[in-house]
Each structure stands twice: as C-alpha cells, then as structure tokens.
C-alpha cells in the first residue's frame, strides 16, 4: 500500500494547491455557474475545479508514478483527457448533449482500440458493453454533480475502494490510477464542501467518471470466478448507477428527454427534502456508497451462491428505493 499512499498524498497536496489557481482562472475567464431555477446555489460560483483535479492527478503520476506502467495505459489518458477537454468547452461555451455524447463514445472507442475493454462474451458484444459502461458511468458522475461535495466525494470513496481492491490482488497500475484520483478528489473537496467556493463542472465530472469506468474495467480478481467478480465494480459505483436510473425513470414518466432535461430529481435532492439539510443528504450518500463498497470487498472471496444472494438483495433494495422515492412519495 505504500506506493498507493504516496500517490494519494501527492495528488492531495497538488489539488489543495491547484484548486485556488483554478478558481482564480475561472473568475478571470468568466467560467462561472450562474444561479438558475433548476440549480440550488443562490450566488455565482466559479467552475473549472475539475481542471485542478485533472492537473493534480497528472502531476502525481508524472512525479511519483512508474512511467513504464503509465505508458501501458495511454488509451486511458487520451480518453480521460478528451472527456476533460470537452467538459471544459461545455463549461466555457456550452455544448449540446448529443455532441458531448458523441465525443464520449469516441473516448470510449479509444479505450477499446487500446485494448481496455470488458471481456465476458467475446467479439462485438464485449465492445458494445464496454461502450455502454464507459459512457454510462461518465454521464452518471456528470449527473451526480448536483450538490456541494457530492460527485467529488462519491468519486473519492469509489477510488479508495478501487485502490484497496487493487492492493488485494497486487495490481500496481490500477492502484496508482485509483489512488491518485482519490487524493485529487480529496484535495478538491477542501474547497467544494458546503458552502462550495468552486465547482468541478463538466471538466471534472466527465473526467472522473471516465477514469473510474476505465479503472473498473482494468481490475482483475484472479482469486475468484468472473461469474462472481463482474459485480464488484458495479457495486463500487452503485450509487451513481442508482441515481442515473432514478433520474431516467423520473424524467421518462414526465415525458422529458433524460439526456437534455434537468431538474431537482436526483437522490441528493430528494434526501435533502426529507432531511431538511443538504449536508446531511450528501453524508447519507457517502454512507450508502461506503456500505455497498464494503459489500464489493466481501464479493472478492464470496461463493457463487453468496454472490447471488447479495445481487438479489441489493437489486431488491434498489428497486424498492426507486419505487419509494419516485412512486410512493409521488416523485418530486
């Protein structure tokens, strides 16, 4: 774990030092998120916090990572950088949802071309699942970026679990990527916790979503069967997946396009209305992410029957949660 701790600590320091610079740049360039009816902040907040996360991640790898291993995942860096750049353009000028989707598919295609893909069935089906997974998780974190400290905190928790999982199976490459991201997100949270002084914007949310999706694909669990272990990354990223599913169902019920519509229909918004506190809502999301992450750790050594019980149980909890939040309480 020592190399991973070093990577996380260095990225943390870079992010703490770099985020005020990103905030200054956002103010000078006018990259600011203005208040609006569908948003929860009441005053303008600078964007480009994601640039600090990206910079801290890259600097940690350059200064403390093993470049031999880094060179093996050039496709991950190209794809993640592409997502971060398109996010920066969206923060600055605004891009259409379908334009962003097309570029995300291109970035996912870079992963596949570089050999980073899901391998379950073979040939075109694995490629299709890979594209769906990468684009889905990338957008899930973009959608999750709706409350102070939420997307960055959930990304940090997921990256910590990916680091632990990588250490358990001696996967150095995956470990340094996940640890660097965890440290970068933690440093950013110093300034993004409620009340936030800066938002990550699409620059950060698209980057961390893409990177976590790629890291999840790279994870391997030689001590157990793929019949069991395919569920592990799904569990670690379970909260963003649940939130995206809830939002899509809610917007489709209203006859809205889930890709272009916006609103206060996320898990965090609903929890904030229930608890009366945005901070409590975010902390509850942290607890949920941590709990299902522990379930993912257990799955590394679980039998097939135990894995089936966990999968069925969590599926039931997820379906019940959607029913209660969307139907029982009448949506939003």
Secondary structure, DSSP 8 states (H G I E B T S, - for coil): -HHHHHHHHHHHHHHHHHHHHHHHHHHHHT-EE---TT-S-SS-EE--HHHHHHHHHHHHHHHHS-HHHHHTTHHHHHHHHHHHHHHHHHHHT---HHHHHHHHHHHHHHHHHTT----SS-THHHHHHHHHHHHHHHHHHHHH--STTHHHHHHHHHHHHHHHHHHHTT-HHHHHHHHHHHHHHHHHHHHHSSS-SB--HHHHHHHHHHHHHHHHHH---TTS-HHHHHHHHHHHTHHHHHHHHHHHHHHHHTT--TTT---S-SHHHHHHHHHS-HHHHHHHHHHHHHHHHHHHHHHTT--HHHHHHHHHHHHHHHHHHHIIIIIIT---
